[in-house]
């Protein structure tokens, strides 16, 4: 969006606003880097199924606060049900640690309290999820196959 030049808007004020914006963006980038590191660290085990819950059936993960989950072995179509009780914003994303190019976009985002569900197809492998929720959260995964 273009802004008209305002003579009362001094260079010092613009510099201060830009510095504030850069600081805010730097904080957001650092938070994203922390989430990526947490997801990558979840896949640091050794062996094919190291640390992964078994494939198939129903799986429930729960916790409190921002979390990178334990590994869960998934393949096929699942219903994901989530809830988050407190916080500013709720987000969840996942990664296949056996195939880091497979980043799972989970369209469940909102301002808590959040309760929602979606259907996701997993290609197969060990998955870790990054949960952003200040309060108690639950992730239920139910296999449809």
Rosetta constraint file for C-alpha pairs under 8 A:
AtomPair CA 5 CA 9 HARMONIC 7.78 0.50
AtomPair CA 9 CA 13 HARMONIC 6.38 0.50
AtomPair CA 9 CA 14 HARMONIC 6.93 0.50
AtomPair CA 10 CA 14 HARMONIC 6.46 0.50
AtomPair CA 11 CA 15 HARMONIC 6.06 0.50
AtomPair CA 12 CA 16 HARMONIC 6.14 0.50
AtomPair CA 13 CA 17 HARMONIC 6.22 0.50
AtomPair CA 14 CA 18 HARMONIC 6.10 0.50
AtomPair CA 15 CA 19 HARMONIC 6.02 0.50
AtomPair CA 16 CA 20 HARMONIC 6.20 0.50
AtomPair CA 17 CA 21 HARMONIC 6.20 0.50
AtomPair CA 18 CA 22 HARMONIC 6.08 0.50
AtomPair CA 19 CA 23 HARMONIC 6.14 0.50
AtomPair CA 20 CA 24 HARMONIC 6.24 0.50
AtomPair CA 21 CA 25 HARMONIC 6.16 0.50
AtomPair CA 22 CA 26 HARMONIC 5.99 0.50
AtomPair CA 23 CA 27 HARMONIC 6.26 0.50
AtomPair CA 24 CA 28 HARMONIC 6.38 0.50
AtomPair CA 25 CA 29 HARMONIC 6.17 0.50
AtomPair CA 26 CA 30 HARMONIC 6.14 0.50
AtomPair CA 27 CA 31 HARMONIC 6.24 0.50
AtomPair CA 28 CA 32 HARMONIC 6.27 0.50
AtomPair CA 29 CA 33 HARMONIC 6.14 0.50
AtomPair CA 30 CA 34 HARMONIC 6.19 0.50
AtomPair CA 31 CA 35 HARMONIC 6.33 0.50
AtomPair CA 32 CA 36 HARMONIC 6.23 0.50
AtomPair CA 33 CA 37 HARMONIC 6.09 0.50
AtomPair CA 34 CA 38 HARMONIC 6.10 0.50
AtomPair CA 35 CA 39 HARMONIC 6.27 0.50
AtomPair CA 35 CA 68 HARMONIC 7.48 0.50
AtomPair CA 35 CA 130 HARMONIC 6.62 0.50
AtomPair CA 36 CA 40 HARMONIC 6.09 0.50
AtomPair CA 37 CA 41 HARMONIC 5.89 0.50
AtomPair CA 38 CA 42 HARMONIC 6.25 0.50
AtomPair CA 38 CA 68 HARMONIC 5.61 0.50
AtomPair CA 38 CA 130 HARMONIC 7.62 0.50
AtomPair CA 39 CA 43 HARMONIC 6.95 0.50
AtomPair CA 39 CA 68 HARMONIC 5.84 0.50
AtomPair CA 39 CA 69 HARMONIC 7.92 0.50
AtomPair CA 39 CA 94 HARMONIC 7.78 0.50
AtomPair CA 39 CA 95 HARMONIC 7.13 0.50
AtomPair CA 39 CA 128 HARMONIC 6.05 0.50
AtomPair CA 39 CA 129 HARMONIC 6.85 0.50
AtomPair CA 39 CA 130 HARMONIC 6.49 0.50
AtomPair CA 40 CA 44 HARMONIC 6.79 0.50
AtomPair CA 40 CA 97 HARMONIC 7.12 0.50
AtomPair CA 42 CA 68 HARMONIC 6.97 0.50
AtomPair CA 42 CA 69 HARMONIC 7.16 0.50
AtomPair CA 42 CA 70 HARMONIC 6.28 0.50
AtomPair CA 42 CA 71 HARMONIC 6.51 0.50
AtomPair CA 42 CA 97 HARMONIC 7.96 0.50
AtomPair CA 42 CA 128 HARMONIC 6.37 0.50
AtomPair CA 43 CA 71 HARMONIC 7.04 0.50
AtomPair CA 43 CA 97 HARMONIC 5.34 0.50
AtomPair CA 43 CA 98 HARMONIC 7.87 0.50
AtomPair CA 43 CA 126 HARMONIC 7.85 0.50
AtomPair CA 43 CA 128 HARMONIC 7.37 0.50
AtomPair CA 45 CA 50 HARMONIC 5.49 0.50
AtomPair CA 45 CA 51 HARMONIC 6.64 0.50
AtomPair CA 46 CA 50 HARMONIC 5.61 0.50
AtomPair CA 49 CA 73 HARMONIC 7.79 0.50
AtomPair CA 49 CA 126 HARMONIC 7.43 0.50
AtomPair CA 51 CA 70 HARMONIC 7.18 0.50
AtomPair CA 51 CA 71 HARMONIC 5.99 0.50
AtomPair CA 51 CA 72 HARMONIC 7.95 0.50
AtomPair CA 52 CA 70 HARMONIC 7.15 0.50
AtomPair CA 52 CA 71 HARMONIC 4.56 0.50
AtomPair CA 52 CA 72 HARMONIC 4.74 0.50
AtomPair CA 52 CA 73 HARMONIC 5.50 0.50
AtomPair CA 52 CA 126 HARMONIC 6.26 0.50
AtomPair CA 53 CA 71 HARMONIC 6.50 0.50
AtomPair CA 53 CA 72 HARMONIC 4.69 0.50
AtomPair CA 53 CA 73 HARMONIC 5.62 0.50
AtomPair CA 54 CA 72 HARMONIC 6.95 0.50
AtomPair CA 54 CA 73 HARMONIC 5.68 0.50
AtomPair CA 54 CA 74 HARMONIC 7.88 0.50
AtomPair CA 55 CA 72 HARMONIC 7.50 0.50
AtomPair CA 55 CA 73 HARMONIC 4.93 0.50
AtomPair CA 55 CA 74 HARMONIC 5.21 0.50
AtomPair CA 55 CA 75 HARMONIC 6.91 0.50
AtomPair CA 56 CA 73 HARMONIC 7.99 0.50
AtomPair CA 56 CA 74 HARMONIC 6.62 0.50
AtomPair CA 56 CA 75 HARMONIC 7.31 0.50
AtomPair CA 56 CA 143 HARMONIC 6.20 0.50
AtomPair CA 57 CA 142 HARMONIC 6.34 0.50
AtomPair CA 57 CA 143 HARMONIC 5.42 0.50
AtomPair CA 58 CA 140 HARMONIC 7.33 0.50
AtomPair CA 58 CA 141 HARMONIC 5.60 0.50
AtomPair CA 58 CA 142 HARMONIC 4.54 0.50
AtomPair CA 58 CA 143 HARMONIC 6.11 0.50
AtomPair CA 59 CA 140 HARMONIC 5.90 0.50
AtomPair CA 59 CA 141 HARMONIC 5.12 0.50
AtomPair CA 59 CA 142 HARMONIC 6.64 0.50
AtomPair CA 60 CA 138 HARMONIC 7.15 0.50
AtomPair CA 60 CA 139 HARMONIC 5.69 0.50
AtomPair CA 60 CA 140 HARMONIC 4.40 0.50
AtomPair CA 60 CA 141 HARMONIC 6.18 0.50
AtomPair CA 61 CA 69 HARMONIC 7.63 0.50
AtomPair CA 61 CA 138 HARMONIC 5.84 0.50
AtomPair CA 61 CA 139 HARMONIC 5.09 0.50
AtomPair CA 61 CA 140 HARMONIC 6.42 0.50
AtomPair CA 62 CA 136 HARMONIC 7.52 0.50
AtomPair CA 62 CA 137 HARMONIC 5.58 0.50
AtomPair CA 62 CA 138 HARMONIC 4.26 0.50
AtomPair CA 62 CA 139 HARMONIC 6.08 0.50
AtomPair CA 63 CA 67 HARMONIC 7.59 0.50
AtomPair CA 63 CA 136 HARMONIC 5.76 0.50
AtomPair CA 63 CA 137 HARMONIC 5.55 0.50
AtomPair CA 63 CA 138 HARMONIC 6.67 0.50
AtomPair CA 64 CA 133 HARMONIC 7.40 0.50
AtomPair CA 64 CA 134 HARMONIC 6.88 0.50
AtomPair CA 64 CA 135 HARMONIC 5.23 0.50
AtomPair CA 64 CA 136 HARMONIC 4.17 0.50
AtomPair CA 64 CA 137 HARMONIC 5.94 0.50
AtomPair CA 65 CA 131 HARMONIC 7.97 0.50
AtomPair CA 65 CA 132 HARMONIC 6.94 0.50
AtomPair CA 65 CA 133 HARMONIC 5.26 0.50
AtomPair CA 65 CA 134 HARMONIC 4.40 0.50
AtomPair CA 65 CA 135 HARMONIC 5.22 0.50
AtomPair CA 65 CA 136 HARMONIC 6.46 0.50
AtomPair CA 65 CA 137 HARMONIC 7.64 0.50
AtomPair CA 66 CA 130 HARMONIC 7.59 0.50
AtomPair CA 66 CA 131 HARMONIC 5.52 0.50
AtomPair CA 66 CA 132 HARMONIC 4.52 0.50
AtomPair CA 66 CA 133 HARMONIC 5.29 0.50
AtomPair CA 66 CA 134 HARMONIC 6.17 0.50
AtomPair CA 67 CA 130 HARMONIC 5.85 0.50
AtomPair CA 67 CA 131 HARMONIC 5.17 0.50
AtomPair CA 67 CA 132 HARMONIC 6.66 0.50
AtomPair CA 68 CA 128 HARMONIC 6.73 0.50
AtomPair CA 68 CA 129 HARMONIC 5.67 0.50
AtomPair CA 68 CA 130 HARMONIC 4.50 0.50
AtomPair CA 68 CA 131 HARMONIC 6.27 0.50
AtomPair CA 69 CA 128 HARMONIC 5.57 0.50
AtomPair CA 69 CA 129 HARMONIC 5.32 0.50
AtomPair CA 69 CA 130 HARMONIC 6.45 0.50
AtomPair CA 69 CA 131 HARMONIC 7.62 0.50
AtomPair CA 70 CA 128 HARMONIC 6.11 0.50
AtomPair CA 70 CA 129 HARMONIC 7.82 0.50
AtomPair CA 71 CA 126 HARMONIC 5.78 0.50
AtomPair CA 71 CA 127 HARMONIC 5.33 0.50
AtomPair CA 71 CA 128 HARMONIC 4.90 0.50
AtomPair CA 71 CA 129 HARMONIC 7.96 0.50
AtomPair CA 72 CA 126 HARMONIC 5.40 0.50
AtomPair CA 72 CA 127 HARMONIC 5.21 0.50
AtomPair CA 72 CA 128 HARMONIC 6.52 0.50
AtomPair CA 73 CA 124 HARMONIC 7.27 0.50
AtomPair CA 73 CA 125 HARMONIC 5.45 0.50
AtomPair CA 73 CA 126 HARMONIC 4.30 0.50
AtomPair CA 73 CA 127 HARMONIC 6.08 0.50
AtomPair CA 74 CA 122 HARMONIC 6.24 0.50
AtomPair CA 74 CA 123 HARMONIC 7.78 0.50
AtomPair CA 74 CA 124 HARMONIC 5.45 0.50
AtomPair CA 74 CA 125 HARMONIC 5.84 0.50
AtomPair CA 74 CA 126 HARMONIC 6.43 0.50
AtomPair CA 74 CA 127 HARMONIC 6.94 0.50
AtomPair CA 75 CA 121 HARMONIC 7.45 0.50
AtomPair CA 75 CA 122 HARMONIC 4.99 0.50
AtomPair CA 75 CA 123 HARMONIC 5.56 0.50
AtomPair CA 75 CA 124 HARMONIC 4.00 0.50
AtomPair CA 75 CA 125 HARMONIC 6.67 0.50
AtomPair CA 76 CA 121 HARMONIC 5.41 0.50
AtomPair CA 76 CA 122 HARMONIC 5.17 0.50
AtomPair CA 76 CA 123 HARMONIC 6.44 0.50
AtomPair CA 76 CA 124 HARMONIC 6.96 0.50
AtomPair CA 76 CA 143 HARMONIC 7.35 0.50
AtomPair CA 76 CA 144 HARMONIC 7.69 0.50
AtomPair CA 76 CA 145 HARMONIC 6.59 0.50
AtomPair CA 77 CA 119 HARMONIC 6.96 0.50
AtomPair CA 77 CA 120 HARMONIC 5.75 0.50
AtomPair CA 77 CA 121 HARMONIC 4.29 0.50
AtomPair CA 77 CA 122 HARMONIC 6.28 0.50
AtomPair CA 77 CA 143 HARMONIC 6.04 0.50
AtomPair CA 77 CA 144 HARMONIC 5.54 0.50
AtomPair CA 77 CA 145 HARMONIC 6.35 0.50
AtomPair CA 78 CA 119 HARMONIC 5.68 0.50
AtomPair CA 78 CA 120 HARMONIC 5.48 0.50
AtomPair CA 78 CA 121 HARMONIC 6.30 0.50
AtomPair CA 78 CA 122 HARMONIC 7.72 0.50
AtomPair CA 78 CA 141 HARMONIC 6.09 0.50
AtomPair CA 78 CA 142 HARMONIC 5.25 0.50
AtomPair CA 78 CA 143 HARMONIC 4.40 0.50
AtomPair CA 78 CA 144 HARMONIC 5.45 0.50
AtomPair CA 78 CA 145 HARMONIC 7.84 0.50
AtomPair CA 79 CA 117 HARMONIC 6.78 0.50
AtomPair CA 79 CA 118 HARMONIC 5.74 0.50
AtomPair CA 79 CA 119 HARMONIC 4.50 0.50
AtomPair CA 79 CA 120 HARMONIC 6.44 0.50
AtomPair CA 79 CA 140 HARMONIC 7.90 0.50
AtomPair CA 79 CA 141 HARMONIC 5.65 0.50
AtomPair CA 79 CA 142 HARMONIC 5.12 0.50
AtomPair CA 79 CA 143 HARMONIC 6.53 0.50
AtomPair CA 79 CA 144 HARMONIC 7.10 0.50
AtomPair CA 80 CA 117 HARMONIC 5.32 0.50
AtomPair CA 80 CA 118 HARMONIC 5.41 0.50
AtomPair CA 80 CA 119 HARMONIC 6.14 0.50
AtomPair CA 80 CA 120 HARMONIC 7.20 0.50
AtomPair CA 80 CA 139 HARMONIC 6.75 0.50
AtomPair CA 80 CA 140 HARMONIC 5.66 0.50
AtomPair CA 80 CA 141 HARMONIC 4.68 0.50
AtomPair CA 80 CA 142 HARMONIC 6.62 0.50
AtomPair CA 81 CA 115 HARMONIC 7.44 0.50
AtomPair CA 81 CA 116 HARMONIC 5.75 0.50
AtomPair CA 81 CA 117 HARMONIC 4.24 0.50
AtomPair CA 81 CA 118 HARMONIC 6.80 0.50
AtomPair CA 81 CA 138 HARMONIC 7.90 0.50
AtomPair CA 81 CA 139 HARMONIC 5.76 0.50
AtomPair CA 81 CA 140 HARMONIC 5.02 0.50
AtomPair CA 81 CA 141 HARMONIC 6.52 0.50
AtomPair CA 82 CA 108 HARMONIC 7.96 0.50
AtomPair CA 82 CA 114 HARMONIC 7.55 0.50
AtomPair CA 82 CA 115 HARMONIC 5.63 0.50
AtomPair CA 82 CA 116 HARMONIC 5.49 0.50
AtomPair CA 82 CA 117 HARMONIC 6.17 0.50
AtomPair CA 82 CA 137 HARMONIC 7.25 0.50
AtomPair CA 82 CA 138 HARMONIC 5.52 0.50
AtomPair CA 82 CA 139 HARMONIC 4.63 0.50
AtomPair CA 82 CA 140 HARMONIC 6.39 0.50
AtomPair CA 83 CA 113 HARMONIC 7.40 0.50
AtomPair CA 83 CA 114 HARMONIC 5.29 0.50
AtomPair CA 83 CA 115 HARMONIC 4.36 0.50
AtomPair CA 83 CA 116 HARMONIC 6.66 0.50
AtomPair CA 83 CA 137 HARMONIC 5.36 0.50
AtomPair CA 83 CA 138 HARMONIC 5.28 0.50
AtomPair CA 83 CA 139 HARMONIC 6.85 0.50
AtomPair CA 84 CA 90 HARMONIC 6.85 0.50
AtomPair CA 84 CA 112 HARMONIC 5.95 0.50
AtomPair CA 84 CA 113 HARMONIC 5.60 0.50
AtomPair CA 84 CA 114 HARMONIC 5.09 0.50
AtomPair CA 84 CA 115 HARMONIC 6.69 0.50
AtomPair CA 84 CA 133 HARMONIC 6.21 0.50
AtomPair CA 84 CA 135 HARMONIC 6.54 0.50
AtomPair CA 84 CA 136 HARMONIC 5.88 0.50
AtomPair CA 84 CA 137 HARMONIC 4.35 0.50
AtomPair CA 84 CA 138 HARMONIC 6.77 0.50
AtomPair CA 85 CA 112 HARMONIC 5.63 0.50
AtomPair CA 85 CA 113 HARMONIC 4.50 0.50
AtomPair CA 85 CA 114 HARMONIC 6.50 0.50
AtomPair CA 85 CA 133 HARMONIC 7.90 0.50
AtomPair CA 85 CA 135 HARMONIC 5.59 0.50
AtomPair CA 85 CA 136 HARMONIC 5.70 0.50
AtomPair CA 85 CA 137 HARMONIC 6.51 0.50
AtomPair CA 86 CA 112 HARMONIC 5.27 0.50
AtomPair CA 86 CA 113 HARMONIC 5.82 0.50
AtomPair CA 86 CA 133 HARMONIC 6.76 0.50
AtomPair CA 86 CA 134 HARMONIC 5.63 0.50
AtomPair CA 86 CA 135 HARMONIC 4.44 0.50
AtomPair CA 86 CA 136 HARMONIC 6.92 0.50
AtomPair CA 87 CA 111 HARMONIC 7.30 0.50
AtomPair CA 87 CA 112 HARMONIC 5.85 0.50
AtomPair CA 87 CA 113 HARMONIC 7.84 0.50
AtomPair CA 87 CA 133 HARMONIC 5.83 0.50
AtomPair CA 87 CA 134 HARMONIC 4.50 0.50
AtomPair CA 87 CA 135 HARMONIC 6.05 0.50
AtomPair CA 88 CA 111 HARMONIC 5.90 0.50
AtomPair CA 88 CA 112 HARMONIC 6.64 0.50
AtomPair CA 88 CA 133 HARMONIC 7.76 0.50
AtomPair CA 88 CA 134 HARMONIC 7.37 0.50
AtomPair CA 89 CA 109 HARMONIC 7.36 0.50
AtomPair CA 89 CA 110 HARMONIC 5.68 0.50
AtomPair CA 89 CA 111 HARMONIC 4.50 0.50
AtomPair CA 89 CA 112 HARMONIC 6.17 0.50
AtomPair CA 89 CA 132 HARMONIC 7.35 0.50
AtomPair CA 89 CA 133 HARMONIC 6.66 0.50
AtomPair CA 90 CA 108 HARMONIC 7.91 0.50
AtomPair CA 90 CA 109 HARMONIC 5.42 0.50
AtomPair CA 90 CA 110 HARMONIC 5.26 0.50
AtomPair CA 90 CA 111 HARMONIC 5.93 0.50
AtomPair CA 90 CA 112 HARMONIC 6.37 0.50
AtomPair CA 90 CA 114 HARMONIC 7.28 0.50
AtomPair CA 90 CA 131 HARMONIC 7.54 0.50
AtomPair CA 90 CA 132 HARMONIC 5.36 0.50
AtomPair CA 90 CA 133 HARMONIC 5.08 0.50
AtomPair CA 91 CA 108 HARMONIC 6.51 0.50
AtomPair CA 91 CA 109 HARMONIC 4.86 0.50
AtomPair CA 91 CA 110 HARMONIC 7.05 0.50
AtomPair CA 91 CA 131 HARMONIC 6.03 0.50
AtomPair CA 91 CA 132 HARMONIC 5.10 0.50
AtomPair CA 91 CA 133 HARMONIC 7.11 0.50
AtomPair CA 92 CA 106 HARMONIC 6.32 0.50
AtomPair CA 92 CA 108 HARMONIC 6.79 0.50
AtomPair CA 92 CA 109 HARMONIC 7.20 0.50
AtomPair CA 92 CA 129 HARMONIC 6.74 0.50
AtomPair CA 92 CA 130 HARMONIC 5.55 0.50
AtomPair CA 92 CA 131 HARMONIC 4.68 0.50
AtomPair CA 92 CA 132 HARMONIC 6.28 0.50
AtomPair CA 93 CA 103 HARMONIC 7.72 0.50
AtomPair CA 93 CA 104 HARMONIC 5.99 0.50
AtomPair CA 93 CA 105 HARMONIC 5.65 0.50
AtomPair CA 93 CA 106 HARMONIC 5.62 0.50
AtomPair CA 93 CA 129 HARMONIC 5.60 0.50
AtomPair CA 93 CA 130 HARMONIC 5.37 0.50
AtomPair CA 93 CA 131 HARMONIC 6.93 0.50
AtomPair CA 94 CA 103 HARMONIC 6.02 0.50
AtomPair CA 94 CA 104 HARMONIC 4.84 0.50
AtomPair CA 94 CA 105 HARMONIC 6.86 0.50
AtomPair CA 94 CA 106 HARMONIC 7.60 0.50
AtomPair CA 94 CA 127 HARMONIC 6.58 0.50
AtomPair CA 94 CA 128 HARMONIC 5.55 0.50
AtomPair CA 94 CA 129 HARMONIC 4.14 0.50
AtomPair CA 94 CA 130 HARMONIC 5.99 0.50
AtomPair CA 95 CA 99 HARMONIC 7.90 0.50
AtomPair CA 95 CA 100 HARMONIC 6.18 0.50
AtomPair CA 95 CA 101 HARMONIC 7.96 0.50
AtomPair CA 95 CA 102 HARMONIC 6.08 0.50
AtomPair CA 95 CA 103 HARMONIC 4.59 0.50
AtomPair CA 95 CA 104 HARMONIC 5.63 0.50
AtomPair CA 95 CA 127 HARMONIC 5.52 0.50
AtomPair CA 95 CA 128 HARMONIC 5.66 0.50
AtomPair CA 95 CA 129 HARMONIC 6.58 0.50
AtomPair CA 96 CA 100 HARMONIC 5.44 0.50
AtomPair CA 96 CA 101 HARMONIC 7.62 0.50
AtomPair CA 96 CA 102 HARMONIC 5.66 0.50
AtomPair CA 96 CA 103 HARMONIC 6.58 0.50
AtomPair CA 96 CA 104 HARMONIC 7.66 0.50
AtomPair CA 96 CA 124 HARMONIC 7.96 0.50
AtomPair CA 96 CA 125 HARMONIC 6.15 0.50
AtomPair CA 96 CA 126 HARMONIC 5.61 0.50
AtomPair CA 96 CA 127 HARMONIC 4.42 0.50
AtomPair CA 96 CA 128 HARMONIC 6.70 0.50
AtomPair CA 97 CA 125 HARMONIC 7.33 0.50
AtomPair CA 97 CA 126 HARMONIC 5.72 0.50
AtomPair CA 97 CA 127 HARMONIC 5.80 0.50
AtomPair CA 97 CA 128 HARMONIC 7.01 0.50
AtomPair CA 98 CA 125 HARMONIC 5.84 0.50
AtomPair CA 98 CA 126 HARMONIC 6.07 0.50
AtomPair CA 98 CA 127 HARMONIC 7.88 0.50
AtomPair CA 99 CA 125 HARMONIC 7.61 0.50
AtomPair CA 106 CA 118 HARMONIC 7.73 0.50
AtomPair CA 106 CA 120 HARMONIC 7.68 0.50
AtomPair CA 107 CA 118 HARMONIC 7.37 0.50
AtomPair CA 108 CA 116 HARMONIC 6.71 0.50
AtomPair CA 108 CA 117 HARMONIC 7.30 0.50
AtomPair CA 108 CA 118 HARMONIC 7.53 0.50
AtomPair CA 110 CA 114 HARMONIC 6.26 0.50
AtomPair CA 133 CA 137 HARMONIC 6.81 0.50
